[in-house]
Amino acid sequence: MKIAIANDHGGIELKKTLVAYFEEHEIAYVDFGVSSNESVDYPSYAKTVCQKVLADEDTLGILCCGTGIGMSIAANKVKGIRAAVVGDVFSAKATREHNHSNVLCLGERVTGPGLALLITETWLNATPLDGRHKNRVDQLEKK
């Protein structure tokens, strides 16, 4: 598994926290985000991560901004991406298992670093389920 991660100016510290976790756990990642507080337009960063996710089936994406909402809207505009804003551990597991999410969106202004790490770890360790869940995801892909 590899991670493509990006952030805008509202998600810098959260991205740093996640990158430190990846390095500690020897999880391969590519950082497409910013390191400056200067305002940037998040859609281009979301698009870059989504393109990487679609180009490599072993890559999952993580996007950080102030709330996670803007990044998720931008990411879900890309065909084949199933991005979810997550603020709790149960939803992290469910969106990966049931919705086969391939991009996790987190908000630095609404989710503390400890919870964000638990959410990320849960999401990364969850496995997409087959059966009725796969059938539903297939229907989403046809839209």
Buried (B, 14 or more C-beta within 10 A) or exposed (E): EBBBBBBBBBBBEBBBBBBEBBEEEEBEBBBBBBEEEEEBEBBEBBBBBBBBBBEEEEBBBBBBBBBBEBBBBBBBEBEEBBBBBBBEBEBBBBBBBBBBBBBBBBBBEBBEBEBBBBBBBBBBEBEBBEEEBEEEBEEEEEE
